[in-house]
């Protein structure tokens, strides 16, 4: 059975639950979008089952927006993925992309349920990380763009996928 996750924003105005087959918060993204919304040097998202997402408090406080990739460059474009956040405290809640309608990606920072601790962090988007930003301490692999494995593949290869 997938892992049940309880989550909330910082002010407590929004609360939600969801199920996850891929609950290990192992992938740290340092892209400009994750740095801007996650604070300091990036953000960690985990995988969730979209159909299991239940907003239990504060539906009216949830706002959504589509981030801009490559902002300020000739390649600038509005992304189709939708980020949800609390309009009261600005806490990032989750990312949804219609290309993968069965999934939702909550920010690990919003999860209140104790999560499994990864033995190694996979640090992605190194080509976007500024020099002053530091990767997390401990064992890690660093990738210029994305790692080779999807969230599901990474969990399955390590026996961490929760059926």
Residue pairs with C-beta under 8 A, 6 or more apart in sequence:
1 162
1 163
2 19
2 20
2 21
2 49
2 52
2 162
2 163
3 19
3 20
3 21
3 23
3 113
3 162
4 17
4 18
4 19
4 113
5 17
5 18
5 19
5 20
5 23
5 46
5 48
5 106
5 111
5 113
5 115
6 15
6 16
6 17
6 111
6 112
6 113
7 15
7 16
7 17
7 18
7 93
7 106
7 110
7 111
7 112
7 113
8 14
8 15
8 16
8 57
8 110
8 112
9 15
9 58
9 61
9 85
9 86
9 88
9 89
9 91
9 93
9 110
10 86
10 89
10 91
11 86
11 88
11 89
11 91
13 57
13 58
13 61
13 86
13 88
13 89
14 55
14 57
14 58
14 61
14 62
14 86
14 88
14 91
14 93
15 55
15 56
15 57
15 58
16 53
16 54
16 55
16 56
16 57
16 93
17 52
17 53
17 54
17 56
18 48
18 49
18 52
18 53
18 54
18 104
18 106
19 48
19 49
19 52
20 46
20 47
20 48
20 49
20 162
21 47
21 49
21 152
21 155
21 161
21 162
21 163
22 46
22 47
22 151
22 152
22 154
22 155
22 160
22 161
22 162
23 46
23 47
23 115
23 116
23 162
24 46
24 115
24 116
24 117
24 118
24 154
24 155
24 158
24 160
25 44
25 46
25 108
25 111
25 115
25 116
25 118
26 44
26 118
26 120
26 121
26 122
26 154
27 44
27 45
27 121
27 122
27 123
27 124
27 147
27 151
27 154
28 42
28 43
28 44
28 121
28 122
28 123
28 124
28 135
28 136
28 140
29 38
29 42
29 43
29 44
29 45
29 124
29 125
30 41
30 42
30 123
30 124
30 125
30 126
30 128
30 129
30 133
30 135
31 42
31 124
31 125
31 128
32 71
32 128
33 67
33 68
33 69
33 79
34 42
34 43
34 125
35 41
35 42
35 43
35 128
35 129
35 130
35 133
37 43
37 67
37 83
37 85
37 92
38 44
38 92
38 107
38 109
40 133
41 129
41 133
41 134
41 135
42 125
42 129
42 133
43 92
43 107
43 108
43 109
44 107
44 108
44 109
45 94
45 95
45 105
45 106
45 107
45 108
46 105
46 106
46 108
46 111
46 115
46 151
47 103
47 105
47 151
47 152
47 155
48 94
48 103
48 104
48 105
48 106
49 102
49 103
49 104
50 96
50 101
50 102
50 103
50 104
51 102
53 94
53 104
55 62
58 86
61 86
61 87
61 88
62 84
62 85
62 86
62 87
62 93
63 84
63 85
63 86
63 87
64 82
64 83
64 84
64 85
65 82
65 83
65 85
66 78
66 79
66 80
66 81
66 82
66 83
67 78
67 79
67 81
67 83
68 76
68 77
68 78
68 79
69 75
69 76
69 77
69 78
69 79
70 76
70 77
80 97
80 98
80 99
81 95
81 96
81 97
82 95
82 96
82 97
83 92
83 94
83 95
84 92
84 93
84 94
84 95
84 96
85 91
85 92
85 93
86 93
91 109
91 110
92 107
92 109
92 110
93 106
93 107
93 110
94 104
94 105
94 106
94 107
94 110
95 104
95 105
95 107
96 103
96 104
96 105
97 103
108 115
116 160
119 139
120 138
120 139
120 140
120 141
121 135
121 136
121 138
121 139
121 140
121 141
122 140
122 141
122 143
122 147
122 149
122 154
123 135
123 136
123 140
123 141
123 142
123 143
124 143
124 145
124 146
124 147
125 143
125 144
125 145
125 146
126 142
126 143
126 144
127 144
127 145
129 135
135 142
141 147
147 154
149 157
152 161
154 160
155 161
155 162
